[in-house]
């Protein structure tokens, strides 16, 4: 059984993921591997993966503002 994978890149990636998630490096690597295997096995469709994001956005209050061409032109400085 392989108990330790030692490369600088793997260690750095595990450290970065652990820092962002608050997990240990081992937990972060295990979760990343599980997620990748689930993705490869067709665990969730794109629609299922983005549904929580869509539901979160739907909870935001409406501003009543319209995002038309003039709005986007103003954002980009093309007025």
C-alpha positions, 0 to 999 in steps of 0.5 A: 500500500502506498502511504505517502506521495512526495512531490513538491507540486502535490505537497503545494497543491494539497497545502493550498487546498487545505488552507482554503477549506480548513481541512488537513492536507490528507483530508483535502487530498482525499476529498479532491480524489473522491470528487474527481472519481465522482466526476469521472463516474458521472456522479452529477450532471452539470445541471445538478452541480450548478443548481445550488448556485442558482438557488443561492442567486434566486434568494438575492433581492431584486434591484428592479434595475434592467441590465440592457445594452446601455448598462453593459456599455457603461460598465465597459466604458463604451458610453 
